Every structure is written in structure tokens, then in C-alpha cells.
Amino acid sequence: MKSWLAIAALCMPMAASAVETVRLENGLIALEVTPELGGRGLAFSLKGRPNLLKTGEPLATRPKPEVSATADDIGYLGHDVWVGPQSQWWVHQDANPSRREARANWPPDPFLAFADTRIVERTPTRLVLEGVDSPVSGVRLRKTFQLSVDRPDTVEVRATARNIRNTDIAWDLWFNTRTPSYTRVYVPVTGDQDVRVQASTEQTIGPLLPRVERGLFSLDRSALEEGMSARRGKVLIQPSAGWMAGFASGQLFLIRFRHHPLSKIHPEQGQVELYLDEPADASAGLLEMEVHAPYRTLKPGEEMEAVEWWTAMPYDGAYTREAQVAFLCGEAAERMELENLCGDQKKEAP
């Protein structure tokens, strides 16, 4: 297996950006956010180590996108907030009747993804951004990025959605954090029954290789078979605890969130979702670490919120499942003071 040093050599720096950026940092970690493009996270890492997020070339070449109900998606990537379920994105709106009639499930709401946000509060440790009223989703988003007051290795990422219509609406809040495809992710699960795989139907796309072992889900990465151009697909997961962990570029990227029962999550989604698009050149690939909050009906003027806590730790161990799981169960669990940070590894170990 490749060591993290070999993988880090593949890690591209954050794309040159023509958008305004705000940096929150302390002596250990740094977070970069733009108030443009819907208030998007662009970088997060331990200081002096590579960006754990993946951003796209359009940040430099197309920094001022069209904000309208006819706009298409642009691959700025980074950390974004959507609403779910995806099947309903264009159903409950009159701004683009053709997309409504087609029940389009792409692109995401351009008003949430592309519009400039207003800086409501800005301090060395906290940034609050107010979005615009969306005629597509019927919500206004407020995003808060804050260095943790409890842990110097952690930031809090919070989103609040307000119903701006005079009728009820129903959505969930959907956090989408894009990372390089070589990021190795672990999610705690009870068993195989908690995992749903949505495979690509293209003949030249290799299948995902899901693995559930002793309470942890991961994706195995073997070499592509001859004739295959990439490995691509999506996994919907009901986690057994409120976290997932990614290893990349000499760091552990731990995302924690409020854990909810399956009954609270829209049936078309998973509380955790992983989307992988990995070509033979892994440095060009993408892995999305996604979290859905509960699906709720909001009355006019009512709000709902979701929150994630991002932690970065140095990881200088081997780039293998065994070594990474041992780190989760050992040093990371001890530092986080979390007993459930390795699935059922301790319970089932002989």
C-alpha cells in the first residue's frame, strides 16, 4: 500500500481563486471561506499541511457565475450546503417551469450555490454569512463558521434555513464536503443492512467495492480492470454514531454531526452519503463526504438548522485500513474522548 507521503505528493494545492476569502485560524488549524458562491468553504487543514478539501479550476476562471433559475452547475466544489431530497429540487417552484415539468434532479439550486452572501458578523474566530431568498427552494440560508472554543483542532460549521414563502415547505439540510478521491473514509455502521449502493450503469465504469467489517464501513480501492476508465458510484448509509473519518495527506479529517434514527431521514437519502468518482489518475478524482439532517416541514417564517464539527489531526502512520482503524481506536479516540470512535472494533476484538 502507498504511504501517506506518496499520496500527499499527489495532493494539489487549492485552486488559484479570484473570489474573496476569509481566513479563520489559530496556532493549529486554518479554515478558508468565501462569502461569494453561496458562502462556500474552500480550505481546511492543519497549518502547514495540504488542503483536505477539493476545489475546482472554475474558482479562477469563472468567479462570477450567473445566478438565475436557468443556470447550470459549475464545479467550484469545496464545502457547500444543499437541501434534500434531490428528487424534489425543481418540483416546488415557478421560476423555471420546464425543469419543474421534467422533475429535474440536476443542477442544485443556483441561488443557494452561486449568489453572494452578506457578512453579518466577522471576528478573528467567527464568520456569519446571510444568503439570498431562493425562488427555487423557498429558503434563505445562514451559515456560521467558528473556531471551537473547546478544541483548538476543531471548527464548527452551522447552517440555518428559513422558509421565506407564505406556504409550508418540506426539506432537509444537506452538507456536501468535497475531498480528493484518494481520501480513505470510515463510517460506523451496525451491519450490511445499513448500506445502500447506487452503482453506475456505464459499461466503462468500474463498480464500487464496499466493505463492512467489525462495525466500520469503507470502500476498498483496487486497481481498475482493463477497459475501465474510472470507479464511480454512490453509497447511502445509516450510521450507528454521528461521525465519519477521512484520511488524506498526512491528516485525519473527522466530521462529527448529530446522529438521528433512520425514521428522521428522507427515505431517498442516507444520513451519510459518499459519492466517489475516481479515474486512474487519483489526483483528478473526487470523493464527497455528505451528511443529511432530518427531513422537516417548515411553516412560513420557521427555521431549521444543522451543524457539523470538523477536526484535523496529524496522521503519520501507514496508508492501510488496519493502521488507520488502529489510530481511530487508539490515539484519536483518546484525544477526542469518544468511546465510539472505531465502530465495534474494541467490542469484537479477541
C-alpha positions in Angstrom: 0.0 0.0 0.0 1.1 3.6 -0.6 2.2 5.6 2.4 0.6 8.9 3.1 3.7 10.6 1.9 3.2 9.1 -1.6 -0.4 10.2 -1.5 0.4 13.7 -0.3 2.7 14.1 -3.3 -0.5 13.8 -5.4 -2.3 16.5 -3.4 -2.9 19.6 -5.5 -2.9 23.0 -3.7 -6.1 24.9 -3.5 -7.0 26.2 -7.0 -6.0 29.8 -7.5 -9.0 31.8 -6.5 -10.4 35.0 -7.9 -13.1 35.2 -5.2 -12.9 37.0 -1.8 -11.7 34.7 1.0 -11.9 35.0 4.8 -9.5 33.0 6.9 -10.1 31.8 10.4 -7.1 30.3 12.1 -5.3 29.6 15.3 -1.9 28.0 16.0 -3.0 24.6 14.8 -5.7 24.7 12.1 -6.9 27.1 9.3 -10.2 27.4 7.5 -10.9 29.5 4.4 -14.4 30.5 3.3 -15.6 32.8 0.5 -18.7 34.9 1.1 -19.3 34.6 -2.7 -20.6 31.4 -4.3 -23.3 30.9 -1.6 -20.8 31.2 1.2 -18.6 28.2 0.4 -15.8 26.5 2.3 -12.6 26.4 0.3 -9.9 25.0 2.6 -9.5 23.3 5.9 -6.3 21.6 7.3 -3.7 21.6 9.9 -1.5 24.6 9.4 1.4 23.7 7.1 -0.3 20.6 5.7 -2.2 20.2 2.4 -5.9 21.3 2.0 -8.2 18.5 2.9 -11.0 19.9 0.7 -11.0 19.7 -3.1 -11.7 22.8 -5.0 -12.2 23.3 -8.8 -10.5 25.2 -11.5 -13.6 27.5 -12.1 -12.7 29.4 -9.0 -10.0 31.1 -11.1 -11.6 31.0 -14.5 -15.3 31.6 -13.8 -15.5 33.5 -10.5 -18.8 35.4 -11.3 -21.4 32.8 -12.3 -24.9 33.6 -13.5 -27.4 33.5 -10.6 -30.7 32.5 -12.2 -33.2 29.7 -12.4 -31.7 28.7 -15.8 -28.1 28.4 -14.6 -26.3 25.1 -14.7 -23.9 23.7 -12.2 -20.3 24.8 -12.1 -17.6 22.7 -10.4 -16.3 25.1 -7.8 -16.5 22.2 -5.3 -15.3 22.8 -1.7 -17.9 22.7 1.1 -21.5 23.5 0.1 -25.0 23.3 1.6 -28.0 22.0 -0.4 -31.5 21.0 0.6 -32.9 17.5 0.0 -34.3 15.3 -1.3 -32.7 15.7 -4.7 -35.8 14.4 -6.5 -37.7 17.5 -5.3 -35.2 20.2 -6.2 -37.2 21.7 -9.0 -40.7 20.4 -8.3 -41.9 23.2 -5.9 -41.1 26.3 -7.9 -42.3 28.5 -10.7 -39.0 30.2 -11.6 -38.2 27.5 -14.2 -41.4 25.7 -15.4 -39.5 23.4 -17.8 -37.3 22.0 -15.0 -40.4 21.6 -12.8 -42.3 19.6 -15.5 -39.2 17.5 -16.1 -38.9 16.9 -12.4 -35.2 17.7 -12.9 -32.8 16.3 -10.3 -29.9 18.5 -11.5 -28.5 21.1 -11.1 -28.7 22.2 -7.5 -30.4 25.4 -6.6 -28.2 28.2 -8.2 -29.5 30.8 -5.7 -28.1 28.7 -2.8 -24.9 27.7 -4.7 -23.9 30.9 -6.6 -25.3 34.0 -5.0 -23.1 36.4 -3.0 -23.8 36.3 0.8 -23.8 39.2 3.2 -21.3 39.2 6.0 -23.4 39.5 9.2 -20.5 39.0 11.6 -16.8 38.7 11.2 -14.3 38.3 14.0 -10.9 36.5 14.1 -12.7 33.3 15.2 -16.2 33.5 13.7 -17.8 34.3 10.4 -21.6 34.5 9.8 -23.0 34.8 6.3 -26.6 35.5 5.2 -27.7 34.2 1.8 -30.4 35.4 -0.5 -34.1 34.3 -0.7 -34.3 31.5 -3.2 -37.3 31.4 -5.6 -36.3 27.7 -6.3 -36.1 26.2 -2.9 -38.1 28.8 -1.0 -35.4 29.2 1.7 -32.8 31.6 2.9 -29.6 30.1 4.3 -27.5 31.5 7.1 -24.0 29.9 7.5 -21.8 30.2 10.6 -18.1 29.1 10.6 -16.4 29.3 14.0 -13.2 28.1 15.6 -14.2 25.8 18.5 -13.9 27.4 22.0 -13.4 23.9 23.4 -10.8 22.3 21.0 -8.0 24.1 19.1 -8.1 21.4 16.4 -11.8 21.8 15.6 -14.2 24.2 13.7 -18.0 24.3 13.9 -19.9 24.6 10.6 -23.6 25.5 11.1 -26.4 26.1 8.6 -29.8 27.5 9.2 -32.7 27.5 6.7 -35.7 29.9 6.9 -38.9 29.3 5.0 -39.4 32.6 3.0 -42.7 31.6 1.4 -46.2 32.1 2.7 -46.9 28.4 2.5 -45.4 25.3 4.1 -42.3 23.7 2.6 -40.5 20.4 3.4 -36.7 19.8 3.0 -33.7 18.6 4.8 -30.4 20.3 5.1 -27.6 18.6 3.2 -23.9 19.2 3.9 -21.6 18.3 1.0 -17.9 18.4 1.7 -15.7 17.6 -1.4 -12.4 15.9 -0.9 -9.8 14.3 -3.2 -10.8 10.8 -4.3 -7.8 9.2 -2.6 -9.3 10.2 0.8 -10.0 6.9 2.7 -13.3 7.2 4.6 -14.7 5.1 7.5 -18.3 5.3 8.7 -19.6 3.4 11.8 -22.5 1.0 10.9 -24.4 -1.8 12.6 -24.1 -4.1 9.6 -24.6 -4.6 5.8 -28.2 -3.7 6.1 -27.3 -0.1 6.9 -25.6 0.4 3.4 -27.3 1.0 0.1 -25.1 1.2 -3.0 -26.1 3.1 -6.1 -23.8 1.8 -8.9 -23.1 3.4 -12.2 -24.6 1.7 -15.2 -21.9 2.8 -17.7 -20.0 -0.1 -19.1 -16.6 1.5 -18.8 -17.1 2.5 -15.1 -15.9 0.1 -12.5 -18.1 -0.8 -9.5 -17.7 0.4 -6.0 -16.1 -2.1 -3.6 -18.0 -1.6 -0.3 -16.6 -3.3 2.8 -18.2 -3.7 6.3 -16.1 -5.2 8.9 -16.4 -5.1 12.7 -18.6 -2.1 12.7 -16.9 0.1 10.1 -17.8 0.8 6.5 -15.1 1.6 4.0 -14.5 1.5 0.2 -11.8 -0.8 -0.9 -9.6 0.6 -3.7 -8.1 -2.0 -6.1 -6.6 -1.2 -9.5 -9.2 -0.7 -12.3 -9.7 -3.6 -14.6 -8.6 -3.3 -18.2 -11.0 -1.2 -20.2 -12.4 0.7 -17.3 -11.9 4.5 -17.2 -12.9 5.2 -13.6 -14.6 3.8 -10.5 -17.8 5.7 -9.8 -21.0 5.4 -7.7 -22.7 6.5 -4.5 -23.3 4.9 -1.1 -26.2 5.8 1.2 -25.5 4.9 4.8 -27.4 4.9 8.1 -24.5 5.3 10.6 -24.6 3.9 14.1 -23.0 7.0 15.5 -22.6 10.7 14.5 -19.2 10.7 12.8 -17.2 9.8 9.7 -13.4 9.9 9.3 -11.3 10.5 6.3 -7.5 10.0 6.0 -5.5 12.0 3.4 -2.3 14.0 3.1 -0.9 13.1 6.5 -4.1 14.0 8.3 -7.2 12.6 9.9 -10.3 14.6 8.8 -13.0 13.8 11.4 -16.6 15.1 10.7 -19.0 14.8 13.6 -22.7 15.6 13.5 -25.9 14.9 15.4 -26.9 11.3 15.0 -30.5 10.7 14.1 -32.6 7.5 13.6 -33.5 6.3 10.2 -37.1 7.4 10.6 -35.9 11.1 10.6 -34.1 10.8 7.3 -35.9 11.1 4.0 -36.2 7.6 2.5 -34.5 8.6 -0.7 -31.4 9.7 1.1 -29.0 8.4 3.8 -27.8 10.4 6.8 -24.3 9.8 5.5 -23.7 9.6 1.7 -20.4 9.0 -0.1 -20.0 9.8 -3.8 -16.9 8.5 -5.4 -15.6 9.4 -8.9 -12.0 8.1 -9.1 -10.3 7.8 -12.5 -7.0 6.0 -13.0 -5.2 9.3 -12.0 -6.5 9.6 -8.5 -5.3 13.2 -8.2 -8.1 14.2 -10.6 -10.8 12.4 -8.7 -13.5 13.4 -6.3 -15.0 12.0 -3.1 -17.9 13.7 -1.4 -18.5 13.3 2.3 -22.2 14.2 2.7 -24.5 14.5 5.7 -28.3 14.9 5.7 -30.2 16.4 8.6 -33.8 15.3 9.4 -36.5 16.0 6.8 -38.8 18.6 8.2 -41.9 20.6 7.2 -41.4 24.4 7.9 -44.3 26.8 8.3 -43.9 30.3 6.9 -41.0 32.0 8.7 -40.0 28.9 10.5 -36.3 27.8 10.7 -34.3 24.6 11.0 -30.6 24.1 11.5 -27.8 21.5 11.1 -24.3 21.5 12.4 -21.0 19.7 11.8 -17.8 19.8 13.8 -14.6 19.3 11.7 -11.4 18.2 13.4 -8.0 17.8 11.9 -5.2 15.7 13.4 -1.8 14.7 12.2 -1.6 11.1 11.0 1.9 9.8 10.0 1.0 6.1 10.0 0.7 3.6 7.2 -1.9 4.1 4.5 -3.7 0.8 5.3 -7.1 0.0 6.8 -5.5 -1.8 9.7 -3.3 1.1 10.7 -5.9 3.8 10.2 -8.5 1.9 12.2 -6.0 1.3 15.0 -5.3 5.1 15.0 -9.1 5.8 15.3 -9.5 3.3 18.1 -6.4 4.4 19.9 -4.9 7.9 19.7 -7.8 9.7 18.0 -10.4 8.2 20.4 -8.3 9.1 23.4 -7.7 12.7 22.2 -11.4 13.2 21.3 -12.6 11.4 24.5 -15.0 9.4 22.4 -15.5 5.7 23.1 -17.4 5.0 19.9 -14.7 6.2 17.5 -13.9 2.9 15.9 -17.2 1.1 15.3 -17.3 -2.3 17.1 -13.6 -2.9 17.0 -13.0 -3.0 20.7 -16.1 -4.9 21.5 -15.4 -7.7 18.9 -11.7 -7.9 19.2 -10.5 -11.2 20.7 
